[in-house]
Structure formats: C-alpha cells, structure tokens
Amino acid sequence: MSNAQEIIEKDIPAALQQKPELAKDINSVIHFNITGDNGGTWTLDCTKSDNWVTKGAEGSPKMTVTVSNDDFVKIRAKQLNAQMAAMQGKLKFKPMDMGLAMKLAKLLG
C-alpha cells in the first residue's frame, strides 16, 4: 500500500505527463496538507509545464487540500468516496472551489 507522499510525488506527476491537458485544465497552485503518519506539505503547481510537485508549501495557493494520509490513500484506492469524505469533514478544501475540486478529482481518479 502506498502513502500520500508516493501518490503526490510519483503518481500525480506520472498522470500529468500522460495527460498534460489536466495540468492546463487545473492551471492553479494547490497545496496538499497531509496529516497524521507520513504527513507533510506539498505544492502542486499546474501553471508550469513540468516539475509540478515540490515538497513544502510554495507560492500562494488557489486552494489548500487537507486530508489524513490514511484517507488520502483510501480515496486514491477508491475505498473511500471523495464526496463522502468531504461531507464527513475528512477531506477539506480551502477555499471551497467546487470547479477546481472536480478537476483535481479527475487527476487523482
């Protein structure tokens, strides 16, 4: 089973390389604030043409996603529905930008 760091640092860049239109679609800076074990902060910058992910919070994000490592892994593995997680307060978007959240779901899905 992978962890949030692997998903953010390996899976997301791989997905963006396969589908560069997703980066153009998102076209924003997003911070991931992963809580719990294996937690940390990462920046996803889809305004760039490569090197989208960096460790730490860089720049001013259009949105910050806060979720625990365990829930993030479950969402990625389709064991936890992202909408349900958001309604239960396990997955938080700040500010809540539904359009951007949906685009991000395409990238993680």
Secondary structure, 3 states (H helix, E strand, C coil): CCCHHHHHHHHHHHHHHHCHHHHHHHCCEEEEEEECCCCEEEEEECCCCCCCEEECCCCCCCEEEEEEHHHHHHHHCCCCCHHHHHHCCCEEEECCCHHHHHHHHHHHC
